[in-house]
Amino acid sequence: MTFLGIQCNDDKTFTTAQMDENKNVVSISNFWKEGLLWFIDHLNPTVVAVNFSKWFNSVQIKNTYEVINKLIDIFEFEEAQDKVNKVEGIVVKTDVELFFNQIVRKELFPINTGEGIEQRIYNLPKAGIIIKPEMFSKNRQGLQKEVLAIATSYSAYSVYYGHFTIEKRDTEKLFIPVYSFVPKDKRIVSER
């Protein structure tokens, strides 16, 4: 099983994170639109989540809708509704900032600051998400996109396993993972 998270960036690129059934991040990639479509076609993910943050600009909102429409039209995914009847071949919208607000019990620093990125990276393992540090970029902009993509892939994982809540924002239904702490000794590291 493969769970894919897509972060639509303001430079018209897409950052993806691929997660397995043990919450291990398998890959992090950056694509232009054509490369993303090729990647999805060859990956054949179980569930795809697309980040739809409140702070997105008009380019990111347009690209988010475009990716969702391509998943539905080309790859025959179904957009999840209020109730998830099937768990494979669906696409969901999420806002990972709402997920991070559950983990971090104090004020969440903005994602575009070094402290904000560090705060999010530090808290990913608390949800059982395993990522090798060498997978991360060395620059702040890359890290920001990757952290959001990882949390978005966790949203796809959570929808598959039924650990989510639905938040409504205007006309959008956002599937937000429910945070539950995973102790260190219970975190499963896949052999890769």
Backbone hydrogen bonds, N-H to C=O, Kabsch-Sander energy under -0.5 kcal/mol:
donor,donor_aa,acceptor,acceptor_aa,energy
3,F,19,M,-2.6
4,L,2,T,-0.5
4,L,47,V,-2.4
5,G,17,A,-2.5
6,I,49,A,-2.4
7,Q,15,T,-2.9
8,C,6,I,-0.6
9,N,7,Q,-0.6
9,N,13,T,-2.7
12,K,9,N,-1.4
14,F,31,F,-2.9
15,T,7,Q,-2.5
16,T,14,F,-0.5
16,T,29,S,-2.9
17,A,5,G,-1.8
18,Q,27,S,-2.6
19,M,3,F,-2.8
20,D,24,N,-2.2
23,K,20,D,-1.6
25,V,130,I,-3.1
26,V,18,Q,-3.1
26,V,24,N,-0.6
27,S,18,Q,-1.1
29,S,16,T,-2.2
31,F,14,F,-2.7
36,L,32,W,-2.3
37,L,33,K,-2.2
38,W,34,E,-2.1
39,F,35,G,-2.6
40,I,36,L,-2.6
41,D,37,L,-2.2
42,H,38,W,-1.9
43,L,39,F,-2.3
44,N,40,I,-2.4
46,T,2,T,-2.7
47,V,2,T,-1.2
48,V,90,I,-2.3
49,A,4,L,-2.7
50,V,92,V,-2.6
51,N,6,I,-2.5
52,F,94,T,-3.5
56,F,53,S,-1.5
61,I,57,N,-2.2
62,K,58,S,-2.4
63,N,59,V,-2.5
64,T,60,Q,-2.3
65,Y,61,I,-2.2
66,E,62,K,-2.3
67,V,63,N,-2.5
68,I,64,T,-2.2
69,N,65,Y,-2.6
70,K,66,E,-2.3
71,L,67,V,-2.5
72,I,68,I,-1.9
73,D,69,N,-3.1
74,I,70,K,-2.6
75,F,70,K,-1.2
76,E,72,I,-0.5
77,F,71,L,-2.5
78,E,89,G,-2.4
80,A,91,V,-2.2
81,Q,83,K,-0.6
85,N,83,K,-1.0
89,G,46,T,-2.9
90,I,46,T,-0.8
91,V,78,E,-2.4
92,V,48,V,-2.3
93,K,173,K,-0.5
94,T,50,V,-2.0
98,L,95,D,-1.4
99,F,95,D,-0.8
100,F,96,V,-2.6
101,N,97,E,-1.8
102,Q,98,L,-0.7
102,Q,99,F,-1.0
103,I,99,F,-1.3
104,V,100,F,-2.7
105,R,103,I,-0.8
109,F,107,E,-0.6
113,T,110,P,-1.5
117,I,113,T,-2.2
118,E,114,G,-2.5
119,Q,115,E,-2.4
120,R,116,G,-1.7
121,I,117,I,-2.6
122,Y,118,E,-2.6
123,N,119,Q,-1.2
124,L,120,R,-1.1
124,L,121,I,-0.7
126,K,123,N,-0.6
127,A,123,N,-0.5
127,A,124,L,-1.6
128,G,125,P,-2.0
129,I,124,L,-1.4
130,I,23,K,-2.6
131,I,129,I,-0.5
135,M,132,K,-2.2
136,F,133,P,-1.5
143,L,139,N,-2.3
144,Q,140,R,-2.4
145,K,141,Q,-1.8
146,E,142,G,-2.4
147,V,143,L,-2.8
148,L,144,Q,-1.7
149,A,145,K,-2.1
150,I,146,E,-2.6
151,A,147,V,-2.2
152,T,148,L,-1.8
153,S,149,A,-2.3
154,Y,150,I,-1.9
155,S,151,A,-1.3
156,A,152,T,-1.6
157,Y,153,S,-2.2
158,S,154,Y,-2.6
159,V,155,S,-2.1
160,Y,156,A,-2.0
161,Y,157,Y,-1.9
162,G,158,S,-0.5
162,G,159,V,-0.9
163,H,158,S,-2.5
164,F,162,G,-0.7
165,T,176,I,-2.5
167,E,165,T,-0.6
167,E,174,L,-2.7
169,R,167,E,-0.5
169,R,172,E,-2.2
172,E,169,R,-2.7
174,L,167,E,-3.2
174,L,172,E,-0.6
175,F,93,K,-3.3
176,I,165,T,-2.8
176,I,174,L,-0.8
178,V,163,H,-2.1
179,Y,177,P,-0.6
182,V,126,K,-2.4
186,K,183,P,-1.8
187,R,183,P,-0.5
187,R,184,K,-1.2
189,V,187,R,-0.6
190,S,188,I,-0.6
192,R,190,S,-0.7
